[in-house]
Amino acid sequence: MNVGALVALVFLAVMLGGFVLFFLYSRTPMWRASETRMAMMRMLVIIGPMFGMRFENPPPDRPAVMGGLGPDQEPAPEDPRVPPTPEGIS
């Protein structure tokens, strides 16, 4: 084996080992609360749009009509201060 292949193999092993160690560390509560994680997230938010990664807000909820009478609801009692209207007059 020549020296270049040996250096590349050692470099690959170090990179793979570093990835495995970071993967295991990133699943701990200590990583979730770390300032390093927040700094990485801020950097991604700033740099991401340069590469086409944009956060799109979810669409707003559709407005719903509230307060209609359903089939199982009784109409509200009439106000006693207002006289009832005769039938046929609206």
N, C-alpha and C positions, 0 to 999 in steps of 0.2 A: 504494500500500500504506500502510495506516495504521501508527502506531507500535506498537500492541499486537501486530499480526501479525508485525512485524519482530522485536520482543522475543521472542515465542514461537518464531519460526524460529531465532533465535540460540541460545536456550535449548535447543531440540531438537538443534541441531548440536553444542553443547557436550556434552550428555548422551550423544549417539551416539558422539562422539569419545572421551569418557571411558570408555565401555563397551568400545570397540574396544581402547584402550590397556590397560585392565585385563585384558581377555581375553588379549591377547598376553603380558602380564606374568605372568598366572597360570599359564602353561605353562612357566615357567622354574624351574630348581632353586632359585634364590634365593627365590622365593615359597614353595616347599614347606618351606623351612627357616626361614621368617621368624616372628618373634614376633607380627606382626600377624595372620597366618593362624591361629595358635593362639588368640589372643584372640577372633577372630571365631568359631571353633569352640566355645570355652567359652561365649560369649554365646548361640549357637544352642542349645547343650545346656540352658542355663538357661531361655531364653525359649520354646523350641520346644514344651514340654508345655502351655504356656498356650494354644496354638493347635491342640492336638490331635495334635501330632507326637510320638509316643512310640517309643522304641527297644524292640523286642521281642527278647528273647533267643531264639536259635535253639533248637528243641527238642533235648533231649539225645539222644545216640545210643542206639539200642535195644541192650540187653545181648545179647551173643552167647554161646552155649555153646561153651566151648573144651575141647579135649582128647578129643573123641570119636574112635573108630576109623573111619577112612574105608575105602573099598573097596580102596585100594592100600597100606594100612598093615598091618604085621604086629603081632600082639599082643606086648607086652613079655615078656621072659623071666621065668619065675617065680623068686621068691626062693629060693635054695638052702637057706636056713635053715628054711623052712616045708615040711613034708612034703606031697606032693601028695594031694589028696582023691580017694578012690575014685570011680569012675563011678557016677552015679545019686544020690550024696549031695551036697547043696549046703550 
